[in-house]
Amino acid sequence: MNMENYIYHDYIFTDMLVLSSQNLSEFQGYVVNNNPNTDKDLRLKITLYNKENKKIYSFTIEIYNVKFGERRDFFSEITKDVSSAYSFELEEY
């Protein structure tokens, strides 16, 4: 999976990783809030794509109270093998 930093508004997502085993997967990473004027909850839809840029799976995740300058970890369990994930896209819901 593409592990480069991903910037979404004032948030930087880093160290993205997909772990898969026996038709189960986990998506994990870190987020840092770079805006000193906000410390809100993030409600995100994450869409995973394969190397051919075809959508393979979408899911939602909530990361609560991300304060300025703070680095928070997050993860989501997925009941599907998404080991072919190469890149991802974020959007608020």
URRA-V41754 format. One record per residue. SS is DSSP state (hx for helix, st for strand, lp for the rest). PHI is phi in whole degrees, 0 to 359 (999 if undefined). OMEGA is omega as a letter, one per 20 degrees, with the letter a starting at -180 (999 if undefined). Layout:
SS_PHI_OMEGA + SS_PHI_OMEGA
//
This chain:
lp_999_r + lp_294_a + lp_262_a + lp_297_r + lp_299_r + st_237_a + st_259_r + st_231_a + lp_53_a + lp_261_a + st_243_r + st_247_r + st_259_a + st_226_r + st_53_r + st_292_a + st_210_r + st_246_r + st_247_a + st_225_r + st_199_r + lp_51_r + lp_63_r + st_235_a + st_222_r + st_223_r + st_252_a + st_219_r + st_176_a + st_229_r + st_227_r + st_235_r + st_269_r + lp_256_a + lp_250_a + lp_290_a + lp_261_a + lp_212_r + lp_214_a + lp_262_r + lp_280_r + st_253_r + st_242_a + st_237_r + st_258_r + st_248_r + st_246_r + st_260_a + st_233_r + lp_272_a + lp_298_r + lp_274_r + lp_64_r + lp_263_a + st_295_r + st_246_a + st_188_r + st_231_r + st_206_r + st_249_r + st_213_r + st_238_r + st_239_a + lp_267_r + lp_49_r + lp_275_a + lp_277_r + st_305_r + lp_79_a + lp_277_r + st_254_a + st_243_r + st_269_r + st_208_r + st_202_r + st_219_r + st_274_a + st_235_a + lp_270_r + lp_200_r + lp_280_r + lp_243_a + lp_296_r + lp_277_r + lp_299_a + lp_242_r + st_212_a + st_212_r + st_222_r + st_245_r + st_207_r + st_283_r + lp_234_999
//
